[in-house]
Structure formats: structure tokens, C-alpha cells
Amino acid sequence: MDHICEQIQLETFKYIKQEVFEYLEWEDMEECLRNWINRYNDDSVRKSLDIIPGLTYLLFQDNYHKAIPAIANWLLYLFAARLFDDIQDRHERNMWTPKNKKDELPIGLALITAANVCLARLDVEAGVMNDILEATGKTWSLGAKSQSQEQGTLLNLEAYFEKVIANT
């Protein structure tokens, strides 16, 4: 499993470098993405979780190559979400955050729009694309809503697990 995760990761990062870096030509964002990608070297659990679309595709197909744009979309959205989470939580700079604080929001927005470009390049039928867009839109919206809830709020067990799932 680790081998296939690493292969999916390498091919997805190669795709991002070729398809996103090529048209953005934004050195600060590229540095943030490179640093973020490099941090995966010692984190096999995160590697597996962050390539969920690729692993899901493997369940239904014999290879993951066709899903690379969807995996890139997922990874870029995750990076944007983590960047926005750090901004919201006022965390210290992580190695993947921009050197200049004023670039955090623009880079986060660029990551989201680059993620959408990757998804637009996914070769699937229109109905499948609609399902993907709806599911990912709902997922990210629930996560954003959950992030807006106050920390330390007392929740019943069901609400607590809904929040955990939404944040995850």
C-alpha cells in the first residue's frame, strides 16, 4: 500500500508542477507548494489520507492515472484549507506558509482556483463531473461551516461527531 501511495503522490505532484506552476509563474506560491510537498516524505498516514480520490479510484478501476487531475484538485484544496486554517487560528508560520503574510490569502485563493482548473481537466462524463462538483462543494462547505463554530462549545455526542467529520 505504501508503494502505491508514493507512486500516486509522485505522479500527482508532477502533474501539479506541470499543470499549475506552468501557467501561474508565481515563485512564492511555488515555493510554498514545494515545501508543503516535501513535508510528506516522513508522513505516510497523511500521504494515504490526502490521496483519497486516487485510492477510491483504484477500488473501481485497474489504475489511478485517469484520476490524477481529481487527486491534484483534492490536494490543492487541502493545502488551501490548511493555509486558511492557520490564518484563522493565527498559528506561527509553518514551513509551507508564504514568507510575506500579505500573500497568505492570495495564495490560498490561487490554490482553490488552480484546484478547479485541475478538476476541469478530468476526463469524465458530464453527469459524473456534476456529481463530483456537488459532492466536493458540499464537503468543503460543511468543513468551512464547522471551522466557523466556536471552539469549546458544548455539543451533544451526535453534534460532536458531525463537527469532527466536517473538520476532517
Number of C-alpha atoms within 10 A of each C-alpha: 8 11 8 14 19 17 13 23 23 13 16 23 19 14 17 23 15 11 17 20 16 10 10 12 10 13 10 15 23 18 16 19 23 15 15 15 17 12 13 15 10 9 9 13 11 12 19 18 12 21 21 16 19 27 21 12 18 15 10 9 12 8 13 20 15 14 23 26 25 25 31 30 27 23 24 24 22 17 22 22 19 15 23 18 14 16 16 11 10 9 10 9 14 13 15 20 25 20 15 9 10 9 13 19 15 11 22 21 15 18 24 21 16 22 25 19 16 22 21 14 13 16 13 13 8 9 9 11 15 12 11 15 14 11 12 15 12 12 15 16 13 17 18 16 12 18 16 10 10 8 8 6 8 9 11 9 9 9 11 13 12 15 18 12 13 17 15 9
